[in-house]
Amino acid sequence: MLECLMSAEDKRLRDEVRTFVRDDIDKKLLRDMDEEKVRYPREFLQKAAARNLLGLRFPEKYGGRGMPWVSEIIALEEVGILGTSLGCLYSLVSIVGEAINKFGSEHLKEKYLRPTIEGKLTAAEALTEPRGGSDFFGATCTAEKDGDYYILNGQKRFVVGSEGADYFMVYARTSIDGPPHKSISAFLVDRSDEVKVEYLYGLMGTRGGGTGRIVFKDVKVPAENLLGEENNGGAIFYQMMIPERMTSAGGAIGMGRAAHEVAARYSTRRKAFGTEIKNFQAVNFKVADNVTLLDTARGIVYLAASSVDAGDTAGRSRRLVSEAKKVATENAWKIVNNAMQIMGGIGYTNVYPIEKMLRDVRLIMIWTGTNEIMDLIIQHEYFKEMAGEGIKTRDIELDAAEADQVDEKIYE
């Protein structure tokens, strides 16, 4: 985040996370994850927990710091420079933790939230289904009540952490007859022999997070592991879209910044035609574009975080969060491509990390809701807001010279 918007506490947090990212994360881990020698880096979360950097927004009594979203975004940018895999695993504490903190019983908070923040348990979110994609409410995974348990059956795919997470947050259909948005429930499901990882995906990038397809076969889930009320999973889903998309946006800034810094530094060293290439307009204009794209992303992400922190109306926060995810992820993609163009052929090799960043960053415009879904939400919430407010400022339409020609204003 821009320093002019940071409090002294924010700057201390930024420096803490920078120290963690610089000193605690071995480059061998990043390489081994990209080569899929490491499938699930539990030690990364344990090291973050040892510095009390997990679950920053959650209450201190569960191990968090009680910080606002604005502060978490600052941390996410710093972690984001490590790439999408570690950024995602870091974010899952915030994402799954949101559901437990907002909708879980005190028992579930003590059993799952606290040890997750402490790095003793690891979490994953089982949201997408093989036939689902963006159609969340078309879920076919089912959970039938049977005494003190629910019997869970079905499949989830693209589950980051399927290889190594200790428990999963799972959405399942608990009503066959009700409308889709009132037929889904959310559960915390422990790893067991009945929770089977049927397939691990070979990914273009974002490797090492153990992303796979999970099959639930007659899994007994204690009724006390229900989050919120039965058939009220829709409300949980809508709340969860805040941490899903805010963490994506914050991490995207970090990834874009990392690629930009590598390329900008290269442009001050690489010489052609007797001078550093930063002196060529074709290069330094791309540097200028990248700086502008980064600051633009920071601005909208900070605004969205401030909206959520301030308790803004749900529709406005939903719109701003969607804008933040869309702008930050698309800007990161542009920045990485600009960085590769600045570096030329060497940027396409693994001598520099730009090629890995490009493979990683491509995913973030798809996950946690595609950017086309963000467009759908943005326009929907804008039109709702416009209709609700009416015209409270000057009606510019009436300033036209012939504005009084009502017979020319035909709308049907």
Legacy VTK file of the C-alpha trace (Angstrom):
# vtk DataFile Version 3.0
C-alpha trace
ASCII
DATASET POLYDATA
POINTS 412 float
0.000 0.000 0.000
1.119 3.575 -0.541
2.933 4.845 2.537
0.825 8.000 2.719
-2.176 5.810 3.521
-0.413 3.654 6.117
-0.606 4.057 9.858
2.469 3.444 12.011
0.984 0.052 12.914
0.545 -0.762 9.216
4.200 0.055 8.528
5.336 -2.181 11.375
3.196 -5.023 10.014
4.573 -4.521 6.507
8.106 -4.720 7.814
7.268 -7.852 9.828
5.896 -9.628 6.783
8.785 -8.461 4.614
11.212 -9.939 7.117
9.299 -13.240 7.103
9.209 -13.404 3.302
12.885 -12.460 3.002
14.385 -14.567 5.793
12.120 -17.569 6.383
11.260 -18.790 2.887
14.050 -20.699 1.186
14.275 -20.317 -2.594
14.645 -24.107 -2.768
11.074 -24.463 -1.498
9.760 -22.274 -4.316
11.740 -24.243 -6.892
10.703 -27.618 -5.473
7.055 -26.589 -5.486
7.230 -25.464 -9.110
8.884 -28.774 -10.017
6.226 -30.587 -7.931
8.803 -32.180 -5.675
6.854 -30.590 -2.834
3.091 -31.106 -2.948
2.023 -29.359 0.238
4.421 -27.036 2.111
2.998 -27.270 5.632
6.196 -25.780 7.041
5.421 -22.484 5.290
2.233 -22.081 7.331
3.985 -23.178 10.497
6.679 -20.536 9.995
4.058 -17.844 9.372
2.194 -18.942 12.498
5.392 -18.774 14.546
5.561 -15.076 13.669
1.848 -14.624 14.446
1.140 -13.671 10.825
-1.846 -15.953 10.152
-5.456 -14.902 10.585
-4.588 -11.277 11.223
-8.218 -10.100 11.114
-9.533 -12.531 13.690
-9.990 -11.832 17.410
-6.968 -12.006 19.675
-8.684 -14.595 21.865
-8.378 -17.075 18.967
-4.781 -16.128 18.178
-5.366 -13.358 15.638
-4.525 -9.682 15.965
-7.961 -8.120 15.496
-6.722 -6.095 12.530
-8.877 -4.567 9.755
-8.952 -5.609 6.121
-6.710 -2.690 5.191
-3.907 -4.179 7.294
-4.397 -7.668 5.905
-4.101 -6.297 2.355
-0.691 -4.882 3.283
0.400 -8.339 4.462
-1.075 -10.035 1.385
0.917 -7.806 -0.973
4.142 -8.825 0.729
3.293 -12.546 0.728
2.067 -12.233 -2.863
5.583 -11.744 -4.200
6.180 -15.435 -3.432
3.655 -16.443 -6.099
0.134 -17.805 -6.194
0.703 -21.147 -4.433
2.063 -19.815 -1.147
-0.174 -16.760 -1.401
-3.209 -19.031 -1.704
-2.203 -21.251 1.220
-1.644 -18.145 3.331
-5.042 -16.781 2.265
-6.943 -19.979 3.064
-6.544 -19.217 6.767
-8.366 -15.952 6.133
-10.952 -17.509 3.808
-11.954 -20.582 5.800
-11.399 -18.678 9.025
-13.993 -16.121 7.921
-16.688 -18.788 7.786
-15.754 -20.214 11.173
-15.453 -16.806 12.831
-18.721 -15.454 11.382
-20.885 -18.571 11.413
-19.231 -21.180 13.618
-20.122 -22.064 17.189
-17.716 -21.298 20.015
-16.837 -24.984 20.014
-15.848 -24.864 16.322
-13.811 -21.724 16.847
-11.796 -23.401 19.562
-11.541 -26.711 17.724
-10.635 -25.361 14.272
-10.033 -21.606 14.105
-7.532 -21.289 16.940
-5.290 -24.223 15.890
-5.429 -23.037 12.264
-4.139 -19.602 13.248
-1.517 -21.318 15.411
-0.358 -23.419 12.448
-1.347 -26.705 14.129
-4.132 -27.450 11.635
-4.354 -26.612 7.942
-7.540 -25.868 6.031
-8.859 -26.114 2.485
-12.060 -24.998 0.792
-14.079 -27.478 -1.265
-16.294 -25.276 -3.403
-16.153 -26.114 -7.120
-17.728 -29.253 -8.584
-16.885 -31.062 -11.832
-20.137 -29.874 -13.443
-20.382 -26.625 -11.511
-17.735 -24.015 -12.247
-19.302 -20.601 -11.690
-22.721 -22.210 -11.102
-22.244 -22.539 -7.341
-25.903 -23.083 -6.512
-26.072 -25.969 -8.985
-24.065 -28.065 -6.512
-24.862 -31.788 -6.523
-22.775 -32.816 -3.490
-25.312 -33.915 -0.836
-25.429 -34.119 2.960
-28.320 -36.091 4.481
-29.132 -35.781 8.177
-28.857 -39.045 10.090
-29.241 -38.565 13.818
-26.258 -36.661 15.169
-24.472 -36.797 11.806
-24.782 -35.749 8.197
-23.824 -38.305 5.544
-21.807 -36.517 2.882
-21.530 -37.774 -0.710
-20.234 -36.171 -3.874
-17.176 -34.619 -5.484
-15.292 -31.335 -5.418
-12.521 -30.293 -7.794
-9.711 -27.705 -7.934
-9.316 -27.963 -4.165
-6.038 -26.299 -3.195
-4.685 -28.322 -0.283
-6.520 -31.534 -1.130
-3.161 -33.292 -0.835
-2.327 -32.143 2.672
-5.043 -30.145 4.459
-6.304 -31.457 7.795
-9.892 -30.384 7.220
-12.133 -28.968 4.503
-14.885 -26.423 4.372
-17.489 -28.100 2.158
-20.737 -26.831 0.661
-23.360 -29.527 0.088
-27.035 -29.727 -0.811
-29.208 -30.430 2.227
-32.605 -29.849 0.603
-33.802 -31.435 -2.606
-37.035 -29.481 -2.956
-36.073 -25.950 -1.931
-34.873 -23.136 -4.217
-31.152 -23.426 -5.015
-30.005 -20.527 -2.825
-31.888 -21.980 0.159
-30.842 -25.605 -0.303
-27.099 -25.452 0.435
-25.319 -25.863 3.770
-21.681 -25.502 4.796
-19.713 -27.973 6.922
-16.267 -28.507 8.355
-15.133 -31.973 7.312
-12.090 -33.686 8.801
-9.738 -35.642 6.585
-10.505 -39.366 6.870
-10.308 -42.618 4.905
-13.691 -41.752 3.362
-12.332 -38.461 2.008
-10.375 -39.620 -1.024
-8.096 -37.574 -3.246
-8.918 -39.158 -6.583
-6.822 -36.927 -8.824
-4.064 -34.334 -8.545
-4.004 -31.769 -11.336
-1.012 -31.022 -13.497
-1.130 -27.243 -13.514
0.495 -24.743 -15.844
1.532 -22.723 -12.801
0.482 -22.317 -9.146
2.122 -25.645 -8.401
2.939 -27.263 -5.089
-0.358 -26.584 -3.334
-1.687 -30.107 -3.749
-4.623 -29.086 -5.960
-6.901 -32.029 -6.639
-10.317 -33.596 -6.964
-11.850 -35.025 -3.803
-14.524 -37.694 -3.566
-16.684 -37.945 -0.432
-18.166 -41.399 0.006
-20.599 -41.810 2.918
-18.552 -39.461 5.095
-20.011 -39.066 8.593
-19.887 -35.396 9.522
-20.921 -34.507 13.101
-23.989 -32.275 13.103
-22.077 -29.857 15.317
-19.743 -29.220 12.352
-22.539 -27.419 10.502
-21.682 -23.763 9.963
-24.624 -21.468 10.600
-28.075 -22.900 9.954
-29.062 -25.740 7.696
-29.924 -24.596 4.150
-28.414 -21.165 4.836
-25.185 -21.821 2.975
-26.098 -19.093 0.499
-25.574 -16.417 3.141
-22.225 -17.964 4.039
-21.209 -18.115 0.378
-21.956 -14.413 -0.161
-19.977 -13.475 2.953
-17.110 -15.700 1.853
-16.797 -13.893 -1.467
-15.253 -10.977 0.436
-12.158 -12.862 1.689
-12.024 -14.996 -1.469
-11.725 -11.956 -3.708
-9.905 -9.563 -1.408
-7.101 -12.061 -0.842
-6.855 -12.607 -4.613
-6.636 -8.849 -5.160
-4.030 -8.272 -2.448
-1.853 -11.148 -3.632
-2.099 -9.945 -7.233
-0.542 -6.611 -6.272
2.416 -8.447 -4.784
2.908 -10.625 -7.852
2.694 -7.645 -10.176
5.116 -5.674 -8.034
7.642 -8.516 -8.008
7.636 -8.867 -11.801
7.853 -5.112 -12.267
10.830 -4.768 -9.918
12.777 -7.543 -11.653
12.231 -5.980 -15.083
12.835 -2.382 -13.982
16.105 -3.373 -12.303
17.126 -5.294 -15.443
16.487 -2.197 -17.562
19.049 -0.242 -15.522
21.743 -2.894 -16.134
21.166 -4.176 -19.647
22.849 -2.102 -22.338
22.118 -1.875 -26.051
23.331 0.635 -28.629
25.744 1.999 -26.061
23.278 2.871 -23.285
21.076 1.262 -20.630
17.794 0.160 -22.152
15.859 2.195 -19.567
16.800 5.188 -21.674
14.733 3.913 -24.609
11.170 5.168 -24.717
9.879 1.746 -25.770
11.186 0.404 -22.453
10.696 3.255 -20.024
7.098 3.813 -21.145
6.391 0.186 -20.189
7.965 0.874 -16.807
5.687 3.915 -16.493
2.678 1.768 -17.451
3.582 -0.803 -14.817
3.987 1.773 -12.066
0.598 3.246 -12.977
-1.064 -0.177 -13.129
0.315 -1.050 -9.688
-0.823 2.184 -8.076
-4.232 1.910 -9.745
-4.659 -1.586 -8.330
-3.526 -0.469 -4.888
-6.023 2.372 -4.949
-9.092 0.272 -5.743
-8.048 -2.560 -3.426
-7.464 -0.130 -0.556
-10.856 1.486 -1.266
-12.617 -1.893 -1.225
-10.897 -2.865 2.026
-11.889 0.450 3.585
-15.486 -0.073 2.451
-15.670 -3.456 4.161
-13.958 -2.146 7.307
-16.379 0.803 7.494
-19.443 -1.442 7.301
-20.547 0.068 3.992
-23.785 -1.222 2.474
-23.519 -4.840 1.353
-24.176 -3.980 -2.285
-21.567 -1.259 -2.456
-18.916 -3.389 -0.736
-19.772 -6.296 -3.043
-19.288 -4.016 -6.063
-16.013 -2.567 -4.826
-14.623 -5.978 -3.853
-15.490 -7.270 -7.335
-13.833 -4.223 -8.915
-10.753 -4.784 -6.763
-10.437 -8.422 -7.790
-10.968 -7.624 -11.461
-8.618 -4.631 -11.643
-5.820 -6.085 -9.502
-5.696 -9.436 -11.299
-5.955 -7.984 -14.804
-3.336 -5.347 -14.001
-1.007 -8.025 -12.643
-1.356 -9.931 -15.920
-0.522 -6.793 -17.924
2.444 -6.006 -15.686
3.973 -9.471 -16.023
3.594 -9.346 -19.809
5.190 -5.896 -19.901
8.008 -7.185 -17.717
8.692 -10.046 -20.115
8.669 -7.663 -23.081
11.164 -5.359 -21.349
13.507 -8.281 -20.728
13.136 -9.806 -24.168
14.186 -13.391 -24.816
15.953 -13.888 -21.494
12.661 -13.172 -19.717
11.174 -16.240 -21.403
13.779 -18.499 -19.787
14.060 -19.735 -16.216
17.204 -17.681 -15.717
14.771 -15.081 -14.373
11.472 -15.745 -12.519
9.255 -13.862 -14.988
8.203 -16.984 -16.901
7.027 -18.614 -13.657
5.210 -15.440 -12.650
3.402 -15.424 -15.986
2.308 -19.026 -15.500
1.177 -18.283 -11.955
-0.627 -15.034 -12.554
-2.762 -16.352 -15.420
-4.902 -18.312 -12.976
-5.968 -15.428 -10.782
-8.296 -13.990 -13.423
-10.186 -17.313 -13.272
-10.273 -18.445 -9.639
-12.544 -17.143 -6.846
-15.024 -16.187 -9.557
-13.918 -15.367 -13.083
-13.493 -11.720 -13.980
-16.549 -12.058 -16.204
-18.503 -12.894 -13.044
-16.955 -9.773 -11.477
-18.346 -7.736 -14.389
-21.767 -9.262 -13.804
-21.716 -8.278 -10.131
-20.319 -4.790 -10.755
-22.995 -3.771 -13.226
-25.764 -5.453 -11.214
-24.874 -3.637 -8.002
-24.319 -0.349 -9.826
-27.756 -0.371 -11.438
-29.332 -1.282 -8.084
-27.517 1.589 -6.417
-28.472 4.023 -9.173
-32.148 3.056 -8.993
-32.185 3.353 -5.199
-30.546 6.753 -4.991
-32.281 8.566 -7.807
-30.756 11.882 -8.892
-29.385 13.733 -5.861
-26.886 15.901 -7.683
-27.316 18.273 -10.609
-29.310 16.691 -13.450
-26.821 17.252 -16.263
-29.285 15.914 -18.819
-31.285 19.135 -18.468
-28.290 21.300 -19.436
-28.574 20.381 -23.115
-29.741 23.265 -25.339
-32.840 21.378 -26.469
-33.447 19.443 -23.278
-37.081 20.573 -23.172
-37.928 18.752 -26.415
-39.677 15.896 -24.630
-41.262 14.632 -27.845
-37.755 13.731 -29.063
-36.974 11.670 -25.985
-38.451 8.367 -27.061
-37.478 5.318 -25.011
-39.835 2.639 -26.338
LINES 1 413
412 0 1 2 3 4 5 6 7 8 9 10 11 12 13 14 15 16 17 18 19 20 21 22 23 24 25 26 27 28 29 30 31 32 33 34 35 36 37 38 39 40 41 42 43 44 45 46 47 48 49 50 51 52 53 54 55 56 57 58 59 60 61 62 63 64 65 66 67 68 69 70 71 72 73 74 75 76 77 78 79 80 81 82 83 84 85 86 87 88 89 90 91 92 93 94 95 96 97 98 99 100 101 102 103 104 105 106 107 108 109 110 111 112 113 114 115 116 117 118 119 120 121 122 123 124 125 126 127 128 129 130 131 132 133 134 135 136 137 138 139 140 141 142 143 144 145 146 147 148 149 150 151 152 153 154 155 156 157 158 159 160 161 162 163 164 165 166 167 168 169 170 171 172 173 174 175 176 177 178 179 180 181 182 183 184 185 186 187 188 189 190 191 192 193 194 195 196 197 198 199 200 201 202 203 204 205 206 207 208 209 210 211 212 213 214 215 216 217 218 219 220 221 222 223 224 225 226 227 228 229 230 231 232 233 234 235 236 237 238 239 240 241 242 243 244 245 246 247 248 249 250 251 252 253 254 255 256 257 258 259 260 261 262 263 264 265 266 267 268 269 270 271 272 273 274 275 276 277 278 279 280 281 282 283 284 285 286 287 288 289 290 291 292 293 294 295 296 297 298 299 300 301 302 303 304 305 306 307 308 309 310 311 312 313 314 315 316 317 318 319 320 321 322 323 324 325 326 327 328 329 330 331 332 333 334 335 336 337 338 339 340 341 342 343 344 345 346 347 348 349 350 351 352 353 354 355 356 357 358 359 360 361 362 363 364 365 366 367 368 369 370 371 372 373 374 375 376 377 378 379 380 381 382 383 384 385 386 387 388 389 390 391 392 393 394 395 396 397 398 399 400 401 402 403 404 405 406 407 408 409 410 411
